[in-house]
Amino acid sequence: MAVEQSAGREEEQVAALLVATAGTLLESQGTGAPKAFVDALFGLTVPEDVVRYDAREVAALAEAAWGFLAERKPGASKIRLEVPAAAGERLRSISVLEVVNDDMPFLVDSITMEVNRQGLTLHLIVHPVMKIRRDAEHRLTGLARHRDEAEGRFESLIHVEVDRRTDPKRLAELHDGLLGILADVRAAVGDWEPMRQAVIDAAAQLRLNAPAVPADDLAEDLAFIEWLANGNFTLLGQRDYDLVSDGGEDTLRVAGAGLGILLIFSGLAVLSITK
C-alpha cells in the first residue's frame, strides 16, 4: 500500500511539473494564452492521463483550445473537430473534439452519449468551467483570476479526445449530432424553471381543489409531487391536457403530437413528461 501511495504521489508531481512546463512554453511562444489557462484546462485532469503527453503536446493542445475560445456569442454553442497537427505519437492517434458553451447541466453526459452512439471510443474528457472576460464584440480578452470577480461570465469548455477520424462525412455526422444534442440540452435547461413551476402549481391545484379521495392518498400524492419539484426529477418536457366531456364520458384531450408519460395523482391528471 505504501509503495502504491508513493507511486501515486510521484505521478501527481510529474503531471504537475508537465502542466507547469507546458504553461511556460505557451507563454514563451507569445500566443496570448496565459499560463493559468493550461492549468485550468489540464491541472485537475487525472495524473495518469496527463503523463501520457510531453510538455510540447500539452502546450499545443492548450494553444488550440485558447484559439477556439477566441470568439463566441452568449447563448450559442461552438464545436471544434480537429486532427492535431503536432508530431507527438499520442496526438497522432487521436482526434480532438471541443465544445464551448454557457455553463449549464447535462453537457458532459449528453456529449459522451452522442460520441458513444456514433461508435467512437472516448479516450479523455476534461471539463473546466472558467470565468471568461470578453469585449463588446464577444472576443476573448482574458480569464478572471478568481471565480468571484464581478467581470466575466462562466463558460464551459469540454475537451474530448476520441479515436482518430479523418473522413469528412463521419466528422460532419458527429458535428451535426452534437449540435442537435446541445440544442436539446439548452432547451431543457431554459425551460427547467417554468416546468418546475408547473409541478408546484399542480400541487397547489390539488390542495385548493382536492378530489374526493382518501386524505392519506392525497397526502402521499402531494408529497411525491413536491419531491419531484425539489430537484429529484429531470424535467425534459411538459404537455397540457384538457379534461373534456365526449358522449357523457370524461376524456383527456392532448394538444400536439408525440409520445408522453402521463402522471396521474388522486385521479387527476396534472403533468406529462414527453419523450
C-alpha positions in Angstrom: 0.0 0.0 0.0 2.8 2.4 0.9 4.5 1.7 -2.4 1.3 2.4 -4.3 0.8 5.7 -2.5 4.3 6.7 -3.2 3.9 5.9 -6.9 0.7 7.9 -7.0 2.3 10.9 -5.4 5.2 10.7 -7.8 2.8 10.6 -10.8 1.0 13.6 -9.4 4.3 15.5 -9.1 5.2 14.6 -12.7 1.9 15.6 -14.0 2.0 19.0 -12.2 5.5 19.6 -13.5 4.5 18.7 -17.0 1.5 21.1 -16.9 3.6 23.9 -15.4 6.3 23.4 -18.1 3.6 23.5 -20.8 2.3 26.8 -19.4 5.8 28.3 -19.5 6.2 27.1 -23.1 2.9 28.5 -24.2 3.7 32.0 -22.7 7.1 32.0 -24.3 5.6 31.4 -27.7 3.7 34.7 -27.5 0.3 33.3 -28.4 -1.5 35.4 -25.9 -2.6 32.3 -23.9 -1.8 32.8 -20.2 0.0 30.1 -18.3 -3.0 29.9 -16.0 -5.1 28.6 -18.9 -3.0 25.5 -19.2 -3.5 24.8 -15.5 -7.3 25.5 -15.8 -7.5 23.1 -18.8 -5.4 20.2 -17.5 -4.5 21.0 -13.9 -7.3 18.8 -12.5 -7.0 16.0 -15.0 -6.2 12.6 -13.6 -2.4 12.4 -13.5 -2.2 9.1 -15.3 -3.9 10.7 -18.3 -1.6 13.8 -18.3 1.7 11.9 -18.1 0.9 10.2 -21.5 1.9 13.5 -23.1 5.0 15.6 -23.2 5.0 19.3 -22.3 5.1 20.4 -26.0 1.9 18.3 -26.7 0.1 19.8 -23.7 1.1 23.3 -24.8 -0.1 22.6 -28.4 -3.5 21.3 -27.1 -3.9 24.3 -24.9 -2.9 26.8 -27.6 -5.5 25.3 -30.0 -8.2 25.4 -27.2 -7.3 29.1 -26.5 -7.7 29.9 -30.1 -11.0 28.1 -30.2 -12.3 30.2 -27.3 -11.2 33.4 -29.0 -14.8 34.4 -30.0 -18.2 33.2 -29.0 -21.6 34.8 -28.6 -23.5 34.1 -25.4 -26.3 31.7 -25.9 -24.6 29.8 -28.7 -22.7 26.5 -28.7 -19.5 26.3 -30.6 -17.9 23.0 -31.7 -14.4 22.2 -33.0 -13.3 18.9 -34.5 -9.7 18.6 -35.4 -6.9 16.1 -36.1 -4.0 17.5 -34.1 -1.0 18.6 -36.3 1.6 18.3 -33.5 4.1 15.5 -34.1 3.8 13.6 -30.8 3.0 9.9 -31.0 0.0 10.4 -28.7 -1.5 13.2 -30.7 -1.1 11.2 -34.0 -3.5 8.6 -32.7 -6.5 10.8 -31.7 -9.0 13.4 -32.9 -9.9 16.3 -30.7 -13.4 17.4 -30.1 -14.0 20.6 -28.2 -17.3 22.3 -27.2 -17.6 25.7 -25.6 -20.9 26.7 -24.1 -22.6 28.8 -21.4 -22.2 26.7 -18.3 -25.2 24.5 -17.7 -26.1 21.0 -16.5 -26.2 17.8 -18.6 -23.5 18.8 -21.1 -20.8 16.2 -20.3 -23.3 13.2 -20.2 -25.1 14.3 -23.3 -21.8 14.8 -25.3 -20.5 11.5 -24.0 -23.6 9.6 -25.1 -23.6 11.1 -28.6 -19.9 10.2 -29.0 -20.6 6.7 -28.0 -23.7 6.5 -30.1 -21.6 7.3 -33.2 -19.3 4.4 -32.4 -16.3 6.3 -31.2 -14.1 5.4 -28.2 -13.6 8.3 -25.7 -10.0 8.4 -24.5 -10.1 11.5 -22.4 -12.6 14.2 -21.3 -11.8 17.3 -19.3 -14.4 19.9 -18.4 -13.1 23.1 -16.9 -15.6 25.8 -16.2 -13.9 29.2 -16.4 -14.9 32.7 -15.8 -14.1 34.4 -19.1 -13.9 38.1 -19.9 -15.0 39.2 -23.4 -15.3 42.6 -25.1 -18.5 44.0 -26.7 -17.8 42.0 -29.8 -17.6 38.8 -27.8 -13.8 38.5 -28.3 -11.8 36.8 -25.6 -9.8 39.3 -23.5 -8.7 37.2 -20.6 -9.5 34.9 -17.7 -10.8 36.1 -14.4 -8.2 35.3 -11.7 -10.9 34.5 -9.2 -14.3 32.9 -9.7 -16.0 35.6 -7.6 -14.7 38.5 -9.7 -17.5 40.7 -11.0 -16.3 40.9 -14.6 -16.7 37.9 -16.9 -19.2 35.1 -17.5 -18.8 31.4 -16.6 -18.3 29.3 -19.7 -18.0 25.6 -20.1 -15.1 24.2 -22.2 -15.3 20.4 -22.8 -12.2 18.9 -24.3 -12.7 15.4 -25.6 -10.2 13.0 -27.3 -11.6 10.2 -29.4 -10.4 7.7 -32.0 -8.7 9.4 -34.9 -11.1 10.2 -37.7 -10.4 11.9 -41.0 -13.4 11.0 -43.1 -15.3 14.3 -43.7 -18.6 12.5 -43.8 -18.1 10.9 -40.4 -16.9 14.2 -38.9 -19.9 16.1 -40.3 -22.2 13.5 -38.8 -20.6 13.9 -35.4 -20.7 17.7 -35.7 -24.4 17.7 -36.6 -25.3 15.1 -34.0 -23.6 17.2 -31.3 -25.4 20.4 -32.5 -28.7 18.7 -32.1 -27.9 17.3 -28.7 -26.7 20.7 -27.5 -29.8 22.4 -28.7 -31.9 19.9 -26.8 -29.9 20.5 -23.7 -30.2 24.3 -24.0 -34.0 24.0 -24.5 -34.4 21.7 -21.5 -32.3 23.9 -19.2 -34.0 27.1 -20.4 -37.4 25.6 -19.7 -36.4 24.0 -16.4 -37.8 26.6 -14.1 -41.1 27.1 -15.9 -41.6 23.3 -15.9 -40.7 23.1 -12.2 -43.2 25.9 -11.5 -45.8 23.8 -13.4 -45.2 21.0 -10.9 -45.5 23.4 -8.0 -48.7 24.8 -9.5 -50.1 21.3 -9.9 -49.6 20.6 -6.2 -51.3 23.9 -5.3 -54.2 23.0 -7.6 -54.6 19.7 -5.8 -54.6 21.4 -2.4 -57.1 24.0 -3.5 -59.5 21.7 -5.3 -58.9 18.4 -3.6 -60.6 15.5 -5.3 -62.9 13.1 -3.5 -60.2 10.6 -2.4 -59.0 9.4 1.0 -56.9 12.0 2.8 -53.9 9.7 3.1 -53.8 9.0 -0.7 -53.9 12.8 -1.4 -51.2 13.5 1.1 -49.0 10.8 -0.5 -49.6 12.2 -4.0 -48.8 15.7 -2.8 -45.6 14.5 -1.1 -44.5 12.9 -4.3 -45.2 16.0 -6.5 -43.2 18.1 -4.0 -40.4 15.6 -4.1 -40.3 15.9 -7.9 -40.1 19.7 -7.7 -37.3 19.6 -5.1 -34.6 18.8 -7.7 -35.2 15.0 -7.6 -36.5 14.6 -11.2 -35.1 15.6 -14.5 -37.8 17.6 -16.3 -37.3 17.3 -20.1 -40.7 18.4 -21.4 -44.3 19.4 -20.4 -47.6 18.9 -22.0 -51.0 20.3 -21.1 -54.1 18.2 -21.1 -57.8 19.3 -21.2 -60.4 17.3 -19.5 -63.4 17.3 -21.9 -66.8 15.5 -22.0 -67.4 13.4 -25.0 -70.7 11.4 -25.2 -71.1 11.5 -21.4 -67.6 10.3 -20.7 -64.8 12.4 -19.5 -61.6 12.1 -21.6 -58.2 13.8 -21.7 -57.5 15.6 -24.9 -53.9 16.2 -25.7 -52.7 19.2 -27.6 -50.0 18.4 -30.1 -48.5 15.1 -31.2 -45.9 12.8 -29.7 -45.4 10.2 -27.0 -45.9 11.2 -23.4 -45.9 9.6 -20.0 -48.9 10.8 -18.1 -48.6 11.0 -14.3 -52.0 10.8 -12.5 -52.4 11.8 -8.9 -55.6 11.1 -7.0 -57.5 10.6 -10.2 -56.5 14.0 -11.5 -54.0 14.3 -14.5 -51.6 17.1 -13.7 -48.4 16.5 -15.5 -47.0 14.9 -18.6 -43.3 14.3 -19.5 -42.7 13.9 -23.2 -40.0 11.9 -24.9 
